[in-house]
Every structure is written in structure tokens, then in C-alpha cells.
Amino acid sequence: MGSFNTTLEGGFILMGFSDWPQLEYVLFVFISVFYFLTIFGNSTIITVSQMDRRLQTPMYFFLNNLSFLDLCYTTSIVPQLLVNISGIDKTMSYAGCMAQLFIAFLLGGTECVLLVVMAFDRYVAVCRPLHYTSIMHPLLCHTLAISSWVGGLVNSLTQTSLIMTIPLCGHHLNHFFCEMLVLLKLACEDTGGTEANLFVAGAIILVCPVALILGTYAHIAHAVLKIKSRAGRRKALGTCGSHLTVVSLFYGSAMYTYLQPVHMYSGSEGKFAALFYTIVTPMLNPLIYTLRNKDVKGALCKVLGRDTNTR
């Protein structure tokens, strides 16, 4: 889709999808549409939650944080990806690459912790419904949200600093953004020790939250089984189904990508997997939380000027 400047001073050339030039036009349209839907969907959730008092609860407070994270994460990657595919400029400075890596680790790590916080919120709602308001008070909610960002920051500082200690040889990155595993493939020396440290850091930020979420939902399932009415069970499970779906999509793609040895990493598969967790998942999250959520759909209809109670 055009030529690009190959003059590089200590930076990189992002190869993107240049191996499949026939797909670049299709991908450009596909990614542009999904990016628009991501911006629209997540912005709508944030706006509607702020405008409707019924949605100013801990659950939607955390959902707003998730939507904001998805907006930031996608925006940190997609605009440059579109420029890359269009062929206008396929270069990136070393500083720009490290900044993008830092932001990706920050936002991704924050989402890992935030999804645990959202699981805890669902646990209190289902297992301690009579004490929900007193437990999930605003101070605790804000503290948990801030803790998620602190966890993401620690993760980002740890993993980015490890990457920056590796001497790199070569300028061509076989990806559309600064991916950790692709950078490791450019290392000039043995990276066994660094890879081991990165794997441990990745396991902590991925496996530990998954274990906590599974443990939380085990308690939730036990509590739901004690509910005698079918309607009560359906309502309890309905509040958790959306969160479980988001958890499966996010952690499934993240663990597939990052919990594998560098020598087993496939550039082609990695790029298409990255499209899923950088573009598709952030676009799906608003749909998952709204399609089966009467409160959000009712609030949206109210904002659009349609009274659902008159129908």
C-alpha cells in the first residue's frame, strides 16, 4: 500500500502484514471499523453510566474502569497499526518502541488485576447480598481501582526494565507493534535468564489472578446451588456470566501469547492472535456487558429519549 522510509537511526522497521500485501486493504477496513466500534461502545458505556443514577453502583464503576482501559489500550496500538498498513510510515524509534511496550504492559497488567476486583465484587453481590452496600462502599471501590493501576505499573516497570537490558541486533520487527516476544528474537546474546524472569513476571500477573478468579467463582457457584428458586439462581448467574465471558476472552488470548517459550513463538500466528486481543476483545466487551443487561439497555434507551416503561 505504498513505500516507506528505510532510513533508521537506532530504531525499528515494523514489518506488519507486509508478507500478505493482498490482505492489507481488507485489514485496513476491518481494523478501522472495529476501532470505531470499540471507541463508540466503550465511550457509550462510560457516558450512560455517568448519566443514569441506577448505574452508579460498584459494578458499573469497575465496568467504567474496564471500558477506559480498553479505550486506552486499543488507542495505544491501532492508530499506528493503520499508518503501518497504509504504508505511510513503517518505522518506529527505539524510545517510541519502549514507550509503547511500557504502556501495553501497564494497561494489560491493570486489566489483569481489575478483573480480579470485579470477580470480588460479584462474590460480595451473590454471597453477601445483605452486606453488599456496606462492604462495597465508595472508599473501598476507589482503593481497589487504584490498586489495579498500581499493580499494572509494577508489572510494567518490571517487564520493561528487563527488556531494556537486552542488547538488540537488527532493525526489522516481524510485527505491527513492539511485542515482547518479537523483541527477544532480536537479542544479540543468550536471553535464557531474562526469559525465565519474564516468564515468572508473566505468570504472576496472569496465572495468579486466574487462580483467584476461579477460587472466587467456586464460592459463588456453591452459594448459587443453595438458592432454592430457579429465578434466584438465574439472576445470580446472570450477574456473573458477562464477567466470566470477558475473563475467558482476555486471559485465554493473553496466556496463549505470553506463556510460551520464545523459540516456539510464531510471528504469523502471533500477529493474528495480537489482532484478537488488541482489537476484537476490546470491541466485544461492551457488547457482552450490554446485550443481556436490562439495566444498561434501559439506561441507553432513556438517554436516547425512549421510555422503555411505556412499551
MOSUL-V267075 format. One record per residue. N is the residue number from 1. OMEGA is omega in degrees with one decimal (NA if undefined). Layout:
# MOSUL-V267075
n->N omega->OMEGA
n->N omega->OMEGA
This chain:
# MOSUL-V267075
n->1 omega->177.2
n->2 omega->179.5
n->3 omega->178.3
n->4 omega->-176.3
n->5 omega->-178.8
n->6 omega->177.5
n->7 omega->-171.9
n->8 omega->178.7
n->9 omega->179.1
n->10 omega->-179.3
n->11 omega->-174.8
n->12 omega->168.0
n->13 omega->178.9
n->14 omega->-175.9
n->15 omega->178.0
n->16 omega->-179.3
n->17 omega->-178.9
n->18 omega->175.6
n->19 omega->179.0
n->20 omega->-176.9
n->21 omega->-179.7
n->22 omega->-179.7
n->23 omega->-170.2
n->24 omega->177.5
n->25 omega->179.5
n->26 omega->179.4
n->27 omega->179.3
n->28 omega->179.4
n->29 omega->-179.4
n->30 omega->-177.3
n->31 omega->179.4
n->32 omega->-180.0
n->33 omega->-178.9
n->34 omega->178.2
n->35 omega->176.9
n->36 omega->179.8
n->37 omega->177.6
n->38 omega->178.9
n->39 omega->-177.4
n->40 omega->-175.7
n->41 omega->-178.0
n->42 omega->176.5
n->43 omega->179.0
n->44 omega->179.3
n->45 omega->179.9
n->46 omega->-178.1
n->47 omega->-178.0
n->48 omega->-179.9
n->49 omega->179.2
n->50 omega->-175.1
n->51 omega->-177.0
n->52 omega->-176.8
n->53 omega->-179.1
n->54 omega->-178.4
n->55 omega->178.2
n->56 omega->-178.8
n->57 omega->179.0
n->58 omega->-178.7
n->59 omega->-178.3
n->60 omega->172.0
n->61 omega->178.4
n->62 omega->177.3
n->63 omega->175.0
n->64 omega->177.3
n->65 omega->178.9
n->66 omega->179.0
n->67 omega->178.3
n->68 omega->177.8
n->69 omega->-180.0
n->70 omega->177.5
n->71 omega->-178.2
n->72 omega->-176.4
n->73 omega->-179.7
n->74 omega->-178.2
n->75 omega->179.1
n->76 omega->-175.3
n->77 omega->-168.8
n->78 omega->-179.1
n->79 omega->178.6
n->80 omega->177.3
n->81 omega->179.0
n->82 omega->176.4
n->83 omega->-179.7
n->84 omega->-178.1
n->85 omega->-178.8
n->86 omega->177.9
n->87 omega->-178.6
n->88 omega->-179.5
n->89 omega->179.7
n->90 omega->-177.1
n->91 omega->175.8
n->92 omega->178.8
n->93 omega->178.5
n->94 omega->179.2
n->95 omega->178.4
n->96 omega->178.8
n->97 omega->-179.5
n->98 omega->178.0
n->99 omega->178.6
n->100 omega->177.9
n->101 omega->179.7
n->102 omega->-178.9
n->103 omega->179.9
n->104 omega->177.8
n->105 omega->-179.9
n->106 omega->-176.3
n->107 omega->178.1
n->108 omega->178.0
n->109 omega->178.1
n->110 omega->179.3
n->111 omega->176.8
n->112 omega->-178.3
n->113 omega->-178.2
n->114 omega->178.9
n->115 omega->173.2
n->116 omega->178.6
n->117 omega->179.2
n->118 omega->175.5
n->119 omega->177.4
n->120 omega->177.4
n->121 omega->178.4
n->122 omega->177.7
n->123 omega->179.9
n->124 omega->-178.5
n->125 omega->-176.1
n->126 omega->-173.5
n->127 omega->180.0
n->128 omega->-173.0
n->129 omega->-178.2
n->130 omega->-178.7
n->131 omega->-174.1
n->132 omega->-176.7
n->133 omega->-178.5
n->134 omega->179.6
n->135 omega->-176.5
n->136 omega->178.6
n->137 omega->-174.3
n->138 omega->-178.9
n->139 omega->179.4
n->140 omega->179.7
n->141 omega->179.4
n->142 omega->177.9
n->143 omega->179.2
n->144 omega->178.6
n->145 omega->178.1
n->146 omega->178.6
n->147 omega->177.7
n->148 omega->179.3
n->149 omega->178.0
n->150 omega->177.3
n->151 omega->177.2
n->152 omega->179.5
n->153 omega->178.5
n->154 omega->177.9
n->155 omega->-177.7
n->156 omega->179.0
n->157 omega->-178.6
n->158 omega->-173.8
n->159 omega->179.3
n->160 omega->179.5
n->161 omega->177.3
n->162 omega->179.2
n->163 omega->-175.5
n->164 omega->178.4
n->165 omega->-175.1
n->166 omega->173.9
n->167 omega->-175.8
n->168 omega->176.6
n->169 omega->179.4
n->170 omega->-175.9
n->171 omega->-173.6
n->172 omega->175.8
n->173 omega->-178.2
n->174 omega->-179.9
n->175 omega->178.3
n->176 omega->170.4
n->177 omega->-175.1
n->178 omega->-179.8
n->179 omega->-176.1
n->180 omega->-175.6
n->181 omega->178.2
n->182 omega->177.0
n->183 omega->179.4
n->184 omega->179.1
n->185 omega->178.0
n->186 omega->-176.6
n->187 omega->-179.9
n->188 omega->-177.0
n->189 omega->179.6
n->190 omega->-176.6
n->191 omega->-176.9
n->192 omega->-179.7
n->193 omega->179.4
n->194 omega->178.5
n->195 omega->179.1
n->196 omega->179.1
n->197 omega->178.4
n->198 omega->178.7
n->199 omega->178.8
n->200 omega->179.0
n->201 omega->178.6
n->202 omega->179.0
n->203 omega->-179.9
n->204 omega->-175.1
n->205 omega->-179.7
n->206 omega->-173.6
n->207 omega->-179.1
n->208 omega->176.3
n->209 omega->178.1
n->210 omega->178.9
n->211 omega->178.3
n->212 omega->179.4
n->213 omega->178.8
n->214 omega->177.2
n->215 omega->178.9
n->216 omega->-178.5
n->217 omega->172.5
n->218 omega->176.2
n->219 omega->178.5
n->220 omega->179.5
n->221 omega->178.4
n->222 omega->179.2
n->223 omega->-179.7
n->224 omega->179.8
n->225 omega->178.8
n->226 omega->179.1
n->227 omega->-173.6
n->228 omega->-176.5
n->229 omega->178.8
n->230 omega->179.7
n->231 omega->179.4
n->232 omega->177.5
n->233 omega->-178.5
n->234 omega->179.6
n->235 omega->-179.9
n->236 omega->179.7
n->237 omega->-179.7
n->238 omega->180.0
n->239 omega->-176.5
n->240 omega->-175.1
n->241 omega->-178.9
n->242 omega->-179.4
n->243 omega->179.3
n->244 omega->178.6
n->245 omega->178.4
n->246 omega->178.7
n->247 omega->-179.0
n->248 omega->-179.6
n->249 omega->-174.9
n->250 omega->-176.2
n->251 omega->178.7
n->252 omega->-179.4
n->253 omega->-178.7
n->254 omega->-178.8
n->255 omega->177.1
n->256 omega->-176.6
n->257 omega->-166.9
n->258 omega->179.8
n->259 omega->175.8
n->260 omega->178.5
n->261 omega->-178.3
n->262 omega->-176.8
n->263 omega->178.6
n->264 omega->-176.8
n->265 omega->178.1
n->266 omega->-179.0
n->267 omega->-178.0
n->268 omega->179.1
n->269 omega->-178.3
n->270 omega->-179.5
n->271 omega->-179.2
n->272 omega->173.6
n->273 omega->179.2
n->274 omega->176.0
n->275 omega->-177.7
n->276 omega->-174.5
n->277 omega->177.0
n->278 omega->-174.5
n->279 omega->-173.5
n->280 omega->-177.7
n->281 omega->177.4
n->282 omega->177.3
n->283 omega->-177.0
n->284 omega->-175.6
n->285 omega->177.9
n->286 omega->179.2
n->287 omega->-178.9
n->288 omega->-176.6
n->289 omega->-176.9
n->290 omega->-174.0
n->291 omega->-178.1
n->292 omega->-176.3
n->293 omega->-176.7
n->294 omega->-178.7
n->295 omega->-179.0
n->296 omega->179.5
n->297 omega->177.3
n->298 omega->178.5
n->299 omega->179.3
n->300 omega->177.6
n->301 omega->179.2
n->302 omega->178.7
n->303 omega->179.7
n->304 omega->175.9
n->305 omega->179.7
n->306 omega->-178.5
n->307 omega->-177.2
n->308 omega->-178.6
n->309 omega->-178.8
n->310 omega->-176.5
n->311 omega->NA
